[in-house]
Amino acid sequence: MAQEPSSHVGTYKRFKPHLLMVLSQVAYAFLYFITEASFNHGMNPHVYITYRHIVSGIIMLPFAYFLERIGLTLNMYFASLRYTSPTFLASMINTIASLTFVIAVSLKLEVLDLLNPRGLAKVLGTIVSLAGVMTMTLYKGPIMRNLWSPLIHIQGKTSIHENWLKGSILTVASCITWSLWYIMQAVTLKRYPAQLSMITWMSFLGAAQSAVFAVCIEHKRAAWTVGFNIDLWCILYSGGVCSGLVLFIQLWCTVEKGPVFVTMFDPVSTILVAILAYFVLGERLYIGSIVGAAIVIVGLYLLLWGKEGDEVYTAKSEESDQTNEEEKDNNMPTISSVKKDALHDQP
């Protein structure tokens, strides 16, 4: 009985990254809908990204200072929301792992062994995921009939989803740049392991980049005015929770479990968004999007199964290196004691 508390603590520590990643995906799922509501209210996507980065930087700055002492992607991503739907965006996120793998292989950062079953799984998973993307982009299919009227209505301009192909291109482009960011993030964290400081720097630099881009796109002063409404709550939530807290969780899990572990939870938000969009908000779901999303998720887990072999191999090599170092350390006192005995024997 005395061992039960310690066993619970050990279980919590073991599954702590899993719980945090599930919570982060729930936060992302809510982000899609509050952002869509803000855009329907008239919020400009580029102005929104600028304010979001500013809020994130301001919130994370004191944490980075006291605890550690030390935009292009989001602009395209949320601009595509005006032409597609939250379900489509949440589904396309699952392609980031495959795109990251392709870019890593192209840059010779990833070892590919086609003679190994897991190596073949990586290639097959990438091809399947890209096939799912093509299905979602080029084939909409018939609309699924809603079972009942929407439980929650998002007021505003609901007819902005007018150019599916344009939105798809913007989404794919944002996923490619997101994949490049993941690769740079993994390299940077090895040399600069201060997650809070890195988030703060990324937020302020992203705000500066987005501000320049937004000013070129949107010149009207009214577009930069934010009232005490859904636009303000959307900016505060996305900046403080998603760009601050959730991003810190992802960086922490990347250090603890690796980038592959982080990407394997992306389908959670896809499923949550699809369920809420269809059953609660009454969003129109196309057969092509559902079939394409299912294909992408299958390809994602094929790729992750192949990547799991790399992590096991890395863990075994690190364990063997640690064992060798421990053996060397254990031999050192023996040598010193022998020398001491020899010195005591001397007259």
Phi and psi in degrees as GROMACS dihedral restraints (atoms count N, CA, C in turn):
[ dihedral_restraints ]
;  ai    aj    ak    al  type     phi  dphi    fc
    3     4     5     6     1   -70.3    20    10
    4     5     6     7     1   -17.9    20    10
    6     7     8     9     1   -89.8    20    10
    7     8     9    10     1    -6.7    20    10
    9    10    11    12     1   -64.1    20    10
   10    11    12    13     1   -46.7    20    10
   12    13    14    15     1   -58.3    20    10
   13    14    15    16     1   -43.1    20    10
   15    16    17    18     1   -65.7    20    10
   16    17    18    19     1   -34.9    20    10
   18    19    20    21     1   -67.5    20    10
   19    20    21    22     1   -38.3    20    10
   21    22    23    24     1   -64.4    20    10
   22    23    24    25     1   -41.2    20    10
   24    25    26    27     1   -63.6    20    10
   25    26    27    28     1   -41.6    20    10
   27    28    29    30     1   -64.2    20    10
   28    29    30    31     1   -38.9    20    10
   30    31    32    33     1   -65.4    20    10
   31    32    33    34     1   -40.7    20    10
   33    34    35    36     1   -63.1    20    10
   34    35    36    37     1   -44.7    20    10
   36    37    38    39     1   -64.0    20    10
   37    38    39    40     1   -35.5    20    10
   39    40    41    42     1   -67.7    20    10
   40    41    42    43     1   -42.6    20    10
   42    43    44    45     1  -101.1    20    10
   43    44    45    46     1     9.5    20    10
   45    46    47    48     1   -59.4    20    10
   46    47    48    49     1   -46.9    20    10
   48    49    50    51     1   -60.6    20    10
   49    50    51    52     1   -37.0    20    10
   51    52    53    54     1   -64.4    20    10
   52    53    54    55     1   -45.0    20    10
   54    55    56    57     1   -63.9    20    10
   55    56    57    58     1   -42.9    20    10
   57    58    59    60     1   -64.2    20    10
   58    59    60    61     1   -38.8    20    10
   60    61    62    63     1   -69.3    20    10
   61    62    63    64     1   -36.6    20    10
   63    64    65    66     1   -64.6    20    10
   64    65    66    67     1   -43.9    20    10
   66    67    68    69     1   -62.9    20    10
   67    68    69    70     1   -38.1    20    10
   69    70    71    72     1   -66.0    20    10
   70    71    72    73     1   -35.8    20    10
   72    73    74    75     1   -70.3    20    10
   73    74    75    76     1   -34.1    20    10
   75    76    77    78     1   -63.4    20    10
   76    77    78    79     1   -41.6    20    10
   78    79    80    81     1   -62.7    20    10
   79    80    81    82     1   -41.0    20    10
   81    82    83    84     1   -65.1    20    10
   82    83    84    85     1   -39.0    20    10
   84    85    86    87     1   -60.9    20    10
   85    86    87    88     1   -42.2    20    10
   87    88    89    90     1   -67.4    20    10
   88    89    90    91     1   -31.3    20    10
   90    91    92    93     1   -61.4    20    10
   91    92    93    94     1   -40.6    20    10
   93    94    95    96     1   -57.4    20    10
   94    95    96    97     1   -42.4    20    10
   96    97    98    99     1   -78.2    20    10
   97    98    99   100     1   -40.0    20    10
   99   100   101   102     1   -69.3    20    10
  100   101   102   103     1   -31.6    20    10
  102   103   104   105     1   -70.4    20    10
  103   104   105   106     1   -41.3    20    10
  105   106   107   108     1   -62.3    20    10
  106   107   108   109     1   -40.5    20    10
  108   109   110   111     1   -62.9    20    10
  109   110   111   112     1   -38.9    20    10
  111   112   113   114     1   -67.0    20    10
  112   113   114   115     1   -42.0    20    10
  114   115   116   117     1   -65.4    20    10
  115   116   117   118     1   -39.3    20    10
  117   118   119   120     1   -64.1    20    10
  118   119   120   121     1   -28.4    20    10
  120   121   122   123     1   -75.1    20    10
  121   122   123   124     1   -14.7    20    10
  123   124   125   126     1   118.7    20    10
  124   125   126   127     1     4.3    20    10
  126   127   128   129     1   -69.0    20    10
  127   128   129   130     1   133.2    20    10
  129   130   131   132     1   -78.0    20    10
  130   131   132   133     1   129.5    20    10
  132   133   134   135     1   -57.9    20    10
  133   134   135   136     1   -39.0    20    10
  135   136   137   138     1   -73.3    20    10
  136   137   138   139     1   -36.5    20    10
  138   139   140   141     1   -66.6    20    10
  139   140   141   142     1   -39.5    20    10
  141   142   143   144     1   -60.0    20    10
  142   143   144   145     1   -44.2    20    10
  144   145   146   147     1   -64.8    20    10
  145   146   147   148     1   -39.1    20    10
  147   148   149   150     1   -61.1    20    10
  148   149   150   151     1   -50.7    20    10
  150   151   152   153     1   -64.1    20    10
  151   152   153   154     1   -35.8    20    10
  153   154   155   156     1   -62.5    20    10
  154   155   156   157     1   -44.1    20    10
  156   157   158   159     1   -65.3    20    10
  157   158   159   160     1   -38.9    20    10
  159   160   161   162     1   -63.7    20    10
  160   161   162   163     1   -46.8    20    10
  162   163   164   165     1   -61.4    20    10
  163   164   165   166     1   -43.2    20    10
  165   166   167   168     1   -62.1    20    10
  166   167   168   169     1   -43.9    20    10
  168   169   170   171     1   -64.4    20    10
  169   170   171   172     1   -41.3    20    10
  171   172   173   174     1   -66.1    20    10
  172   173   174   175     1   -40.8    20    10
  174   175   176   177     1   -70.1    20    10
  175   176   177   178     1   -40.6    20    10
  177   178   179   180     1   -81.9    20    10
  178   179   180   181     1   -18.1    20    10
  180   181   182   183     1   -59.0    20    10
  181   182   183   184     1   -50.7    20    10
  183   184   185   186     1   -62.8    20    10
  184   185   186   187     1   -35.6    20    10
  186   187   188   189     1   -64.5    20    10
  187   188   189   190     1   -43.2    20    10
  189   190   191   192     1   -65.2    20    10
  190   191   192   193     1   -37.4    20    10
  192   193   194   195     1   -72.1    20    10
  193   194   195   196     1   -47.3    20    10
  195   196   197   198     1   -83.0    20    10
  196   197   198   199     1   -28.0    20    10
  198   199   200   201     1   -94.1    20    10
  199   200   201   202     1   -26.7    20    10
  201   202   203   204     1  -123.4    20    10
  202   203   204   205     1   -25.3    20    10
  204   205   206   207     1    61.4    20    10
  205   206   207   208     1    36.7    20    10
  213   214   215   216     1   -67.7    20    10
  214   215   216   217     1   -38.4    20    10
  216   217   218   219     1   -58.7    20    10
  217   218   219   220     1   -50.7    20    10
  219   220   221   222     1   -68.1    20    10
  220   221   222   223     1   -31.4    20    10
  222   223   224   225     1   -61.6    20    10
  223   224   225   226     1   -47.3    20    10
  225   226   227   228     1   -68.9    20    10
  226   227   228   229     1   -37.7    20    10
  228   229   230   231     1   -64.8    20    10
  229   230   231   232     1   -50.1    20    10
  231   232   233   234     1   -81.9    20    10
  232   233   234   235     1   -19.9    20    10
  234   235   236   237     1   -66.1    20    10
  235   236   237   238     1   -34.2    20    10
  237   238   239   240     1   -68.2    20    10
  238   239   240   241     1   -20.7    20    10
  240   241   242   243     1   -65.2    20    10
  241   242   243   244     1   -24.8    20    10
  243   244   245   246     1   -72.3    20    10
  244   245   246   247     1   -19.1    20    10
  246   247   248   249     1  -112.6    20    10
  247   248   249   250     1    -9.1    20    10
  249   250   251   252     1  -124.5    20    10
  250   251   252   253     1  -123.4    20    10
  252   253   254   255     1  -158.0    20    10
  253   254   255   256     1   161.6    20    10
  255   256   257   258     1   -59.1    20    10
  256   257   258   259     1   -37.4    20    10
  258   259   260   261     1   -64.0    20    10
  259   260   261   262     1   -41.0    20    10
  261   262   263   264     1   -63.8    20    10
  262   263   264   265     1   -45.1    20    10
  264   265   266   267     1   -63.6    20    10
  265   266   267   268     1   -44.4    20    10
  267   268   269   270     1   -63.7    20    10
  268   269   270   271     1   -30.8    20    10
  270   271   272   273     1   -74.3    20    10
  271   272   273   274     1   -39.7    20    10
  273   274   275   276     1   -68.0    20    10
  274   275   276   277     1   -24.0    20    10
  276   277   278   279     1   -58.6    20    10
  277   278   279   280     1   -28.7    20    10
  279   280   281   282     1   -68.1    20    10
  280   281   282   283     1   -11.4    20    10
  282   283   284   285     1   -84.6    20    10
  283   284   285   286     1    -8.8    20    10
  285   286   287   288     1   -61.5    20    10
  286   287   288   289     1   -39.6    20    10
  288   289   290   291     1   -61.5    20    10
  289   290   291   292     1   -42.9    20    10
  291   292   293   294     1   -67.5    20    10
  292   293   294   295     1   -42.4    20    10
  294   295   296   297     1   -64.8    20    10
  295   296   297   298     1   -38.7    20    10
  297   298   299   300     1   -61.8    20    10
  298   299   300   301     1   -40.7    20    10
  300   301   302   303     1   -63.7    20    10
  301   302   303   304     1   -43.8    20    10
  303   304   305   306     1   -62.4    20    10
  304   305   306   307     1   -44.9    20    10
  306   307   308   309     1   -66.3    20    10
  307   308   309   310     1   -40.3    20    10
  309   310   311   312     1   -63.4    20    10
  310   311   312   313     1   -40.3    20    10
  312   313   314   315     1   -65.8    20    10
  313   314   315   316     1   -40.2    20    10
  315   316   317   318     1   -63.7    20    10
  316   317   318   319     1   -34.9    20    10
  318   319   320   321     1   -89.9    20    10
  319   320   321   322     1     5.9    20    10
  321   322   323   324     1    61.0    20    10
  322   323   324   325     1    31.4    20    10
  324   325   326   327     1   -95.8    20    10
  325   326   327   328     1    -8.3    20    10
  327   328   329   330     1  -125.7    20    10
  328   329   330   331     1   132.8    20    10
  330   331   332   333     1   -91.6    20    10
  331   332   333   334     1   127.8    20    10
  333   334   335   336     1  -119.5    20    10
  334   335   336   337     1   115.7    20    10
  336   337   338   339     1  -112.0    20    10
  337   338   339   340     1   102.8    20    10
  339   340   341   342     1   -74.1    20    10
  340   341   342   343     1   -12.9    20    10
  342   343   344   345     1   -82.9    20    10
  343   344   345   346     1   -10.9    20    10
  345   346   347   348     1   -97.6    20    10
  346   347   348   349     1   137.2    20    10
  348   349   350   351     1   -56.9    20    10
  349   350   351   352     1   -36.3    20    10
  351   352   353   354     1   -70.3    20    10
  352   353   354   355     1   -32.5    20    10
  354   355   356   357     1   -65.1    20    10
  355   356   357   358     1   -41.0    20    10
  357   358   359   360     1   -65.0    20    10
  358   359   360   361     1   -35.1    20    10
  360   361   362   363     1   -63.8    20    10
  361   362   363   364     1   -36.8    20    10
  363   364   365   366     1   -60.7    20    10
  364   365   366   367     1   -47.5    20    10
  366   367   368   369     1   -66.4    20    10
  367   368   369   370     1   -45.7    20    10
  369   370   371   372     1   -63.5    20    10
  370   371   372   373     1   -42.4    20    10
  372   373   374   375     1   -62.6    20    10
  373   374   375   376     1   -39.1    20    10
  375   376   377   378     1   -64.4    20    10
  376   377   378   379     1   -44.6    20    10
  378   379   380   381     1   -63.9    20    10
  379   380   381   382     1   -43.3    20    10
  381   382   383   384     1   -63.2    20    10
  382   383   384   385     1   -42.4    20    10
  384   385   386   387     1   -62.8    20    10
  385   386   387   388     1   -44.7    20    10
  387   388   389   390     1   -65.4    20    10
  388   389   390   391     1   -33.6    20    10
  390   391   392   393     1   -64.7    20    10
  391   392   393   394     1   -38.1    20    10
  393   394   395   396     1   -64.8    20    10
  394   395   396   397     1   -37.7    20    10
  396   397   398   399     1   -63.1    20    10
  397   398   399   400     1   -45.0    20    10
  399   400   401   402     1   -62.4    20    10
  400   401   402   403     1   -37.0    20    10
  402   403   404   405     1   -64.3    20    10
  403   404   405   406     1   -45.6    20    10
  405   406   407   408     1   -66.1    20    10
  406   407   408   409     1   -34.3    20    10
  408   409   410   411     1   -79.1    20    10
  409   410   411   412     1   -43.4    20    10
  411   412   413   414     1   -98.2    20    10
  412   413   414   415     1   -16.6    20    10
  414   415   416   417     1  -126.9    20    10
  415   416   417   418     1   113.1    20    10
  417   418   419   420     1   -89.4    20    10
  418   419   420   421     1   -42.6    20    10
  420   421   422   423     1    74.9    20    10
  421   422   423   424     1  -178.6    20    10
  423   424   425   426     1   -70.4    20    10
  424   425   426   427     1   160.1    20    10
  426   427   428   429     1   -86.6    20    10
  427   428   429   430     1   135.3    20    10
  429   430   431   432     1   -75.8    20    10
  430   431   432   433     1   131.1    20    10
  432   433   434   435     1   -74.2    20    10
  433   434   435   436     1   132.4    20    10
  435   436   437   438     1   -70.9    20    10
  436   437   438   439     1   141.5    20    10
  438   439   440   441     1   -76.4    20    10
  439   440   441   442     1   -29.8    20    10
  441   442   443   444     1  -152.7    20    10
  442   443   444   445     1   173.0    20    10
  444   445   446   447     1   -70.8    20    10
  445   446   447   448     1   152.7    20    10
  447   448   449   450     1   -59.1    20    10
  448   449   450   451     1   138.9    20    10
  450   451   452   453     1   -78.7    20    10
  451   452   453   454     1   -30.2    20    10
  453   454   455   456     1  -129.1    20    10
  454   455   456   457     1   131.7    20    10
  456   457   458   459     1  -106.1    20    10
  457   458   459   460     1   128.3    20    10
  459   460   461   462     1   -92.5    20    10
  460   461   462   463     1   111.0    20    10
  462   463   464   465     1   -78.9    20    10
  463   464   465   466     1   155.2    20    10
  465   466   467   468     1   125.7    20    10
  466   467   468   469     1  -158.0    20    10
  468   469   470   471     1   -80.1    20    10
  469   470   471   472     1    94.6    20    10
  471   472   473   474     1   -88.1    20    10
  472   473   474   475     1     0.3    20    10
  474   475   476   477     1  -102.9    20    10
  475   476   477   478     1    24.0    20    10
  477   478   479   480     1   -83.7    20    10
  478   479   480   481     1   -13.6    20    10
  480   481   482   483     1   -78.8    20    10
  481   482   483   484     1    75.7    20    10
  483   484   485   486     1  -113.8    20    10
  484   485   486   487     1   -14.6    20    10
  486   487   488   489     1  -134.0    20    10
  487   488   489   490     1    87.8    20    10
  489   490   491   492     1   -66.0    20    10
  490   491   492   493     1   -40.7    20    10
  492   493   494   495     1   -66.6    20    10
  493   494   495   496     1   -42.3    20    10
  495   496   497   498     1   -62.6    20    10
  496   497   498   499     1   -43.2    20    10
  498   499   500   501     1   -64.5    20    10
  499   500   501   502     1   -36.5    20    10
  501   502   503   504     1   -65.2    20    10
  502   503   504   505     1   -42.1    20    10
  504   505   506   507     1   -63.1    20    10
  505   506   507   508     1   -43.5    20    10
  507   508   509   510     1   -63.2    20    10
  508   509   510   511     1   -39.7    20    10
  510   511   512   513     1   -66.1    20    10
  511   512   513   514     1   -45.7    20    10
  513   514   515   516     1   -61.8    20    10
  514   515   516   517     1   -42.0    20    10
  516   517   518   519     1   -63.3    20    10
  517   518   519   520     1   -40.0    20    10
  519   520   521   522     1   -67.3    20    10
  520   521   522   523     1   -35.8    20    10
  522   523   524   525     1   -66.7    20    10
  523   524   525   526     1   -35.7    20    10
  525   526   527   528     1   -65.1    20    10
  526   527   528   529     1   -47.3    20    10
  528   529   530   531     1   -67.3    20    10
  529   530   531   532     1   -31.3    20    10
  531   532   533   534     1   -65.4    20    10
  532   533   534   535     1   -39.2    20    10
  534   535   536   537     1   -64.0    20    10
  535   536   537   538     1   -42.0    20    10
  537   538   539   540     1   -61.5    20    10
  538   539   540   541     1   -36.9    20    10
  540   541   542   543     1   -65.9    20    10
  541   542   543   544     1   -38.9    20    10
  543   544   545   546     1   -61.1    20    10
  544   545   546   547     1   -42.2    20    10
  546   547   548   549     1   -65.1    20    10
  547   548   549   550     1   -46.5    20    10
  549   550   551   552     1   -64.2    20    10
  550   551   552   553     1   -34.5    20    10
  552   553   554   555     1   -64.9    20    10
  553   554   555   556     1   -43.6    20    10
  555   556   557   558     1   -63.3    20    10
  556   557   558   559     1   -39.3    20    10
  558   559   560   561     1   -70.8    20    10
  559   560   561   562     1   -40.8    20    10
  561   562   563   564     1   -67.4    20    10
  562   563   564   565     1   -38.9    20    10
  564   565   566   567     1   -64.1    20    10
  565   566   567   568     1   -25.1    20    10
  567   568   569   570     1   -71.1    20    10
  568   569   570   571     1   -34.3    20    10
  570   571   572   573     1   -94.6    20    10
  571   572   573   574     1   -24.3    20    10
  573   574   575   576     1  -135.1    20    10
  574   575   576   577     1    78.5    20    10
  576   577   578   579     1   -80.3    20    10
  577   578   579   580     1    26.3    20    10
  579   580   581   582     1  -101.1    20    10
  580   581   582   583     1    94.5    20    10
  582   583   584   585     1   -65.1    20    10
  583   584   585   586     1   -42.6    20    10
  585   586   587   588     1   -64.3    20    10
  586   587   588   589     1   -43.3    20    10
  588   589   590   591     1   -64.7    20    10
  589   590   591   592     1   -39.0    20    10
  591   592   593   594     1   -66.9    20    10
  592   593   594   595     1   -39.0    20    10
  594   595   596   597     1   -62.2    20    10
  595   596   597   598     1   -41.4    20    10
  597   598   599   600     1   -63.1    20    10
  598   599   600   601     1   -46.9    20    10
  600   601   602   603     1   -62.4    20    10
  601   602   603   604     1   -43.2    20    10
  603   604   605   606     1   -62.7    20    10
  604   605   606   607     1   -38.1    20    10
  606   607   608   609     1   -66.4    20    10
  607   608   609   610     1   -46.9    20    10
  609   610   611   612     1   -69.2    20    10
  610   611   612   613     1   -40.4    20    10
  612   613   614   615     1   -67.7    20    10
  613   614   615   616     1   -38.1    20    10
  615   616   617   618     1   -65.0    20    10
  616   617   618   619     1   -36.9    20    10
  618   619   620   621     1   -64.0    20    10
  619   620   621   622     1   -42.9    20    10
  621   622   623   624     1   -63.7    20    10
  622   623   624   625     1   -44.1    20    10
  624   625   626   627     1   -63.5    20    10
  625   626   627   628     1   -45.1    20    10
  627   628   629   630     1   -67.0    20    10
  628   629   630   631     1   -35.4    20    10
  630   631   632   633     1   -63.8    20    10
  631   632   633   634     1   -43.8    20    10
  633   634   635   636     1   -63.3    20    10
  634   635   636   637     1   -43.7    20    10
  636   637   638   639     1   -66.6    20    10
  637   638   639   640     1   -41.7    20    10
  639   640   641   642     1   -67.9    20    10
  640   641   642   643     1   -37.9    20    10
  642   643   644   645     1   -63.7    20    10
  643   644   645   646     1   -36.6    20    10
  645   646   647   648     1   -68.0    20    10
  646   647   648   649     1   -30.6    20    10
  648   649   650   651     1   -89.2    20    10
  649   650   651   652     1   -43.6    20    10
  651   652   653   654     1  -119.1    20    10
  652   653   654   655     1   113.1    20    10
  654   655   656   657     1  -100.4    20    10
  655   656   657   658     1   -18.2    20    10
  657   658   659   660     1   -71.2    20    10
  658   659   660   661     1   135.2    20    10
  660   661   662   663     1   -67.7    20    10
  661   662   663   664     1   -31.3    20    10
  663   664   665   666     1   -63.2    20    10
  664   665   666   667     1   -29.4    20    10
  666   667   668   669     1   -68.5    20    10
  667   668   669   670     1   -23.7    20    10
  669   670   671   672     1   -94.1    20    10
  670   671   672   673     1    -2.7    20    10
  672   673   674   675     1   -89.3    20    10
  673   674   675   676     1   123.9    20    10
  675   676   677   678     1  -116.4    20    10
  676   677   678   679     1   123.6    20    10
  678   679   680   681     1   -93.2    20    10
  679   680   681   682     1  -177.7    20    10
  681   682   683   684     1   -84.3    20    10
  682   683   684   685     1    74.5    20    10
  684   685   686   687     1  -146.2    20    10
  685   686   687   688     1  -159.6    20    10
  687   688   689   690     1   -62.1    20    10
  688   689   690   691     1   -29.1    20    10
  690   691   692   693     1   -63.5    20    10
  691   692   693   694     1   -43.2    20    10
  693   694   695   696     1   -65.6    20    10
  694   695   696   697     1   -45.5    20    10
  696   697   698   699     1   -65.3    20    10
  697   698   699   700     1   -34.9    20    10
  699   700   701   702     1   -64.9    20    10
  700   701   702   703     1   -43.9    20    10
  702   703   704   705     1   -65.1    20    10
  703   704   705   706     1   -45.1    20    10
  705   706   707   708     1   -64.4    20    10
  706   707   708   709     1   -41.9    20    10
  708   709   710   711     1   -68.6    20    10
  709   710   711   712     1   -47.7    20    10
  711   712   713   714     1   -67.3    20    10
  712   713   714   715     1   -37.6    20    10
  714   715   716   717     1   -74.8    20    10
  715   716   717   718     1   -47.0    20    10
  717   718   719   720     1   -78.1    20    10
  718   719   720   721     1   -43.9    20    10
  720   721   722   723     1   -87.3    20    10
  721   722   723   724     1   -56.3    20    10
  723   724   725   726     1   -77.9    20    10
  724   725   726   727     1   -47.6    20    10
  726   727   728   729     1   -82.8    20    10
  727   728   729   730     1   -12.7    20    10
  729   730   731   732     1  -106.6    20    10
  730   731   732   733     1   -77.4    20    10
  732   733   734   735     1   -64.4    20    10
  733   734   735   736     1   -49.1    20    10
  735   736   737   738     1   -65.9    20    10
  736   737   738   739     1   -40.5    20    10
  738   739   740   741     1   -64.3    20    10
  739   740   741   742     1   -38.0    20    10
  741   742   743   744     1   -63.7    20    10
  742   743   744   745     1   -40.4    20    10
  744   745   746   747     1   -60.9    20    10
  745   746   747   748     1   -43.4    20    10
  747   748   749   750     1   -65.2    20    10
  748   749   750   751     1   -40.4    20    10
  750   751   752   753     1   -66.4    20    10
  751   752   753   754     1   -39.6    20    10
  753   754   755   756     1   -64.0    20    10
  754   755   756   757     1   -43.2    20    10
  756   757   758   759     1   -68.5    20    10
  757   758   759   760     1   -31.0    20    10
  759   760   761   762     1   -63.8    20    10
  760   761   762   763     1   -41.7    20    10
  762   763   764   765     1   -67.9    20    10
  763   764   765   766     1   -41.6    20    10
  765   766   767   768     1   -76.2    20    10
  766   767   768   769     1   -42.0    20    10
  768   769   770   771     1  -120.7    20    10
  769   770   771   772     1   -12.7    20    10
  771   772   773   774     1    98.7    20    10
  772   773   774   775     1   158.6    20    10
  774   775   776   777     1   -65.5    20    10
  775   776   777   778     1   -28.7    20    10
  777   778   779   780     1   -65.4    20    10
  778   779   780   781     1   -38.9    20    10
  780   781   782   783     1   -60.3    20    10
  781   782   783   784     1   -39.2    20    10
  783   784   785   786     1   -66.4    20    10
  784   785   786   787     1   -43.8    20    10
  786   787   788   789     1   -71.1    20    10
  787   788   789   790     1   -22.9    20    10
  789   790   791   792     1   -70.0    20    10
  790   791   792   793     1   -12.3    20    10
  792   793   794   795     1   -95.8    20    10
  793   794   795   796     1    -0.7    20    10
  795   796   797   798     1   -58.6    20    10
  796   797   798   799     1   -38.9    20    10
  798   799   800   801     1   -61.7    20    10
  799   800   801   802     1   -18.6    20    10
  801   802   803   804     1   -61.7    20    10
  802   803   804   805     1   -47.1    20    10
  804   805   806   807     1   -67.9    20    10
  805   806   807   808     1   -33.1    20    10
  807   808   809   810     1   -60.4    20    10
  808   809   810   811     1   -46.9    20    10
  810   811   812   813     1   -66.4    20    10
  811   812   813   814     1   -43.1    20    10
  813   814   815   816     1   -62.8    20    10
  814   815   816   817     1   -44.4    20    10
  816   817   818   819     1   -63.9    20    10
  817   818   819   820     1   -43.4    20    10
  819   820   821   822     1   -62.5    20    10
  820   821   822   823     1   -42.9    20    10
  822   823   824   825     1   -65.4    20    10
  823   824   825   826     1   -48.1    20    10
  825   826   827   828     1   -65.9    20    10
  826   827   828   829     1   -41.3    20    10
  828   829   830   831     1   -64.3    20    10
  829   830   831   832     1   -40.5    20    10
  831   832   833   834     1   -82.8    20    10
  832   833   834   835     1   -47.5    20    10
  834   835   836   837     1   -87.5    20    10
  835   836   837   838     1   -28.3    20    10
  837   838   839   840     1  -102.2    20    10
  838   839   840   841     1   -47.9    20    10
  840   841   842   843     1   -93.8    20    10
  841   842   843   844     1    -9.1    20    10
  843   844   845   846     1    69.4    20    10
  844   845   846   847     1    28.0    20    10
  846   847   848   849     1   -69.5    20    10
  847   848   849   850     1   145.5    20    10
  849   850   851   852     1   -76.5    20    10
  850   851   852   853     1   122.8    20    10
  852   853   854   855     1  -107.1    20    10
  853   854   855   856     1   133.2    20    10
  855   856   857   858     1   -97.1    20    10
  856   857   858   859     1   145.9    20    10
  858   859   860   861     1   -59.9    20    10
  859   860   861   862     1   -37.9    20    10
  861   862   863   864     1   -61.4    20    10
  862   863   864   865     1   -38.6    20    10
  864   865   866   867     1   -68.0    20    10
  865   866   867   868     1   -40.4    20    10
  867   868   869   870     1   -66.9    20    10
  868   869   870   871     1   -46.7    20    10
  870   871   872   873     1   -64.4    20    10
  871   872   873   874     1   -44.7    20    10
  873   874   875   876     1   -62.7    20    10
  874   875   876   877     1   -41.4    20    10
  876   877   878   879     1   -63.8    20    10
  877   878   879   880     1   -40.1    20    10
  879   880   881   882     1   -63.9    20    10
  880   881   882   883     1   -40.9    20    10
  882   883   884   885     1   -65.3    20    10
  883   884   885   886     1   -41.8    20    10
  885   886   887   888     1   -62.0    20    10
  886   887   888   889     1   -43.2    20    10
  888   889   890   891     1   -65.4    20    10
  889   890   891   892     1   -39.7    20    10
  891   892   893   894     1   -61.4    20    10
  892   893   894   895     1   -45.1    20    10
  894   895   896   897     1   -63.6    20    10
  895   896   897   898     1   -36.5    20    10
  897   898   899   900     1   -61.2    20    10
  898   899   900   901     1   -47.2    20    10
  900   901   902   903     1   -75.4    20    10
  901   902   903   904     1   -24.7    20    10
  903   904   905   906     1   -63.0    20    10
  904   905   906   907     1   -45.2    20    10
  906   907   908   909     1   -63.9    20    10
  907   908   909   910     1   -42.6    20    10
  909   910   911   912     1   -65.5    20    10
  910   911   912   913     1   -35.0    20    10
  912   913   914   915     1   -64.4    20    10
  913   914   915   916     1   -39.7    20    10
  915   916   917   918     1   -67.0    20    10
  916   917   918   919     1   -37.6    20    10
  918   919   920   921     1   -71.6    20    10
  919   920   921   922     1   -26.0    20    10
  921   922   923   924     1   -61.0    20    10
  922   923   924   925     1   -33.5    20    10
  924   925   926   927     1   -62.3    20    10
  925   926   927   928     1   -36.1    20    10
  927   928   929   930     1   -64.6    20    10
  928   929   930   931     1   -40.7    20    10
  930   931   932   933     1   -67.5    20    10
  931   932   933   934     1   -39.2    20    10
  933   934   935   936     1   -64.7    20    10
  934   935   936   937     1   -41.3    20    10
  936   937   938   939     1   -64.4    20    10
  937   938   939   940     1   -41.6    20    10
  939   940   941   942     1   -65.3    20    10
  940   941   942   943     1   -41.1    20    10
  942   943   944   945     1   -64.2    20    10
  943   944   945   946     1   -41.1    20    10
  945   946   947   948     1   -65.8    20    10
  946   947   948   949     1   -41.2    20    10
  948   949   950   951     1   -66.0    20    10
  949   950   951   952     1   -40.2    20    10
  951   952   953   954     1   -65.8    20    10
  952   953   954   955     1   -37.1    20    10
  954   955   956   957     1   -66.7    20    10
  955   956   957   958     1   -39.9    20    10
  957   958   959   960     1   -67.3    20    10
  958   959   960   961     1   -38.9    20    10
  960   961   962   963     1   -63.0    20    10
  961   962   963   964     1   -40.8    20    10
  963   964   965   966     1   -66.3    20    10
  964   965   966   967     1   -37.8    20    10
  966   967   968   969     1   -63.5    20    10
  967   968   969   970     1   -41.8    20    10
  969   970   971   972     1   -63.4    20    10
  970   971   972   973     1   -39.5    20    10
  972   973   974   975     1   -66.2    20    10
  973   974   975   976     1   -38.6    20    10
  975   976   977   978     1   -65.8    20    10
  976   977   978   979     1   -37.8    20    10
  978   979   980   981     1   -64.2    20    10
  979   980   981   982     1   -38.7    20    10
  981   982   983   984     1   -65.0    20    10
  982   983   984   985     1   -41.3    20    10
  984   985   986   987     1   -65.7    20    10
  985   986   987   988     1   -36.5    20    10
  987   988   989   990     1   -69.4    20    10
  988   989   990   991     1   -27.8    20    10
  990   991   992   993     1   -77.7    20    10
  991   992   993   994     1   -23.8    20    10
  993   994   995   996     1   -62.4    20    10
  994   995   996   997     1   -47.4    20    10
  996   997   998   999     1   -62.8    20    10
  997   998   999  1000     1   -32.5    20    10
  999  1000  1001  1002     1   -63.3    20    10
 1000  1001  1002  1003     1   -42.2    20    10
 1002  1003  1004  1005     1   -65.9    20    10
 1003  1004  1005  1006     1   -42.1    20    10
 1005  1006  1007  1008     1   -66.5    20    10
 1006  1007  1008  1009     1   -37.8    20    10
 1008  1009  1010  1011     1   -66.8    20    10
 1009  1010  1011  1012     1   -36.8    20    10
 1011  1012  1013  1014     1   -61.9    20    10
 1012  1013  1014  1015     1   -41.5    20    10
 1014  1015  1016  1017     1   -64.7    20    10
 1015  1016  1017  1018     1   -39.9    20    10
 1017  1018  1019  1020     1   -63.9    20    10
 1018  1019  1020  1021     1   -42.2    20    10
 1020  1021  1022  1023     1   -61.6    20    10
 1021  1022  1023  1024     1   -39.8    20    10
 1023  1024  1025  1026     1   -65.3    20    10
 1024  1025  1026  1027     1   -36.9    20    10
 1026  1027  1028  1029     1   -69.3    20    10
 1027  1028  1029  1030     1   -36.9    20    10
 1029  1030  1031  1032     1   -68.2    20    10
 1030  1031  1032  1033     1   -29.5    20    10
 1032  1033  1034  1035     1   -74.3    20    10
 1033  1034  1035  1036     1   -17.4    20    10
 1035  1036  1037  1038     1   -71.6    20    10
 1036  1037  1038  1039     1   141.1    20    10
